[in-house]
Every structure is written in structure tokens, then in C-alpha cells.
Amino acid sequence: MPSRFKFVSTAERPFTDDEVRGFHDLIHEPDQEFWDPGGDRLDVETLTAFFRDVVPSRPGQAVFLAKADDEVAGMAALFTEQQDLGPGDARLGFGVRASMQGQGIATRLLASALKHARASGLRRVVAEVLPHNLRAIHLLNTTGFAVVTPMRPAGEPMTHAMFEKRL
């Protein structure tokens, strides 16, 4: 891993305004469109409030950033207390800027997120991945996640693959 990467997380300290803007810019890159499935862009003010108020209030929830030369290169996030999750569960989201892929950033972010999940007493982490995202599928497979894709009607295309890892 090149030494120019610095890793920070909300588990260590609040994000700076620049880090929140970098997270915002990353999740709105064309390759990261799955972060806004309804097509509504998340604004910086909403994300700032989320990082300031929501993230610290939920045990186990945290966001991890990889930075290169003060630019957010990638992120991983553990979201807890969502309607479709049970107690002790978290949803994992992660992404790496297209120009920064292939440098081990996602691997390191995922390792940090899983370490935090274990230390926080979480029991299960789930991740949804678009079926064409072969890099993410490979990473999840090589880090011990199992495929648990929900049933879908016969003849319907697969819209996402669901993975889980028991801790």
C-alpha cells in the first residue's frame, strides 16, 4: 500500500468539513451511483448533520475514509439500526474512486470496518452489491462473506447480490 494513503474514521474523531465534502464527492461519482438509488443527491449539509448527530448516536456505526493528498480516495461505512436489520447487525457500504482502484484501498477499508464491527460487539455484517461489480464481489468472497441473495421471481433479472459475514 503506498504510504501516501492516510486512513481516518468517525470511530476515532469527527470528520472535518473537507472530509465530509470528499465523502460527498466520492458517493456522487458516476461509478458510485448506487448510493442514491432514488436519484436524489445527498447534499453536504445533510451529510454533515449525519456525521455530527447520527453516526455517534448509534453503537457500532462508523465511517472509514482513505485519503490521498487530502482527497478522499475511498470509504467504507457500517450502518446500524436500520429497519431491515436485527440487533447486532450492520450494513456495509464501500466504494473507491475509479481513478484509485486496484491499490488495495478497499481491502484495507474493509479490514478496518470489520475490526470495528467485532470490537463493537456486532454479530453480523451484510452487504449488497450490484451483480456487475466483480471487484467488490471478489473482495467480499475473499474476506469470508457468504452469498445470501434473496429469492426473486423466476425470470426476473438479479438486481443485487446480498452477502453476509458472521463475526
Long-range contacts (C-beta under 8 A, 24 or more apart in sequence): 1-103, 1-104, 1-105, 1-108, 2-68, 2-103, 4-68, 4-69, 5-66, 5-67, 5-68, 5-73, 5-103, 5-105, 5-108, 6-66, 6-67, 6-68, 7-64, 7-65, 7-66, 7-67, 7-108, 7-109, 7-112, 8-64, 8-65, 8-67, 9-62, 9-63, 9-64, 9-65, 9-112, 9-116, 10-51, 10-55, 10-56, 10-62, 10-63, 10-64, 11-62, 11-64, 11-116, 14-51, 14-52, 14-56, 15-51, 15-63, 15-65, 17-48, 18-70, 19-65, 19-67, 19-72, 20-44, 20-47, 20-48, 20-51, 22-65, 22-67, 22-71, 22-72, 23-47, 23-63, 23-65, 23-72, 23-75, 25-72, 26-72, 26-73, 26-74, 26-75, 26-95, 26-97, 27-75, 27-95, 29-95, 29-97, 29-98, 30-98, 31-95, 31-98, 32-95, 34-130, 35-93, 35-95, 59-120, 59-121, 60-90, 60-116, 60-117, 60-120, 60-121, 60-122, 61-90, 62-113, 62-116, 62-120, 64-109, 64-112, 64-113, 64-116, 66-96, 66-100, 66-105, 66-108, 66-109, 68-100, 71-97, 72-97, 73-97, 73-100, 73-105, 74-100, 74-105, 74-106, 74-109, 75-109, 76-106, 76-109, 76-110, 76-112, 76-113, 77-113, 78-113, 78-116, 78-117, 78-122, 78-125, 80-122, 85-126, 86-124, 88-121, 88-122, 88-123, 88-124, 89-122, 89-123, 89-124, 89-125, 89-126, 90-117, 90-122, 90-124, 90-125, 90-126, 91-125, 91-126, 91-127, 91-128, 92-125, 92-126, 92-127, 93-127, 94-127, 94-136, 101-135, 106-135, 106-136, 106-139, 107-139, 107-143, 110-139, 110-143, 111-143, 114-143, 114-165, 114-167, 117-167, 118-167, 122-167, 123-166, 123-167, 124-164, 124-165, 124-166, 124-167, 125-164, 125-165, 125-167, 126-162, 126-163, 126-164, 126-165, 127-162, 127-163, 127-164, 128-160, 128-161, 128-162, 128-163, 129-160, 129-161, 129-163, 130-159, 130-160, 130-161, 131-158, 131-159, 131-160, 131-161, 137-161, 137-163, 140-165
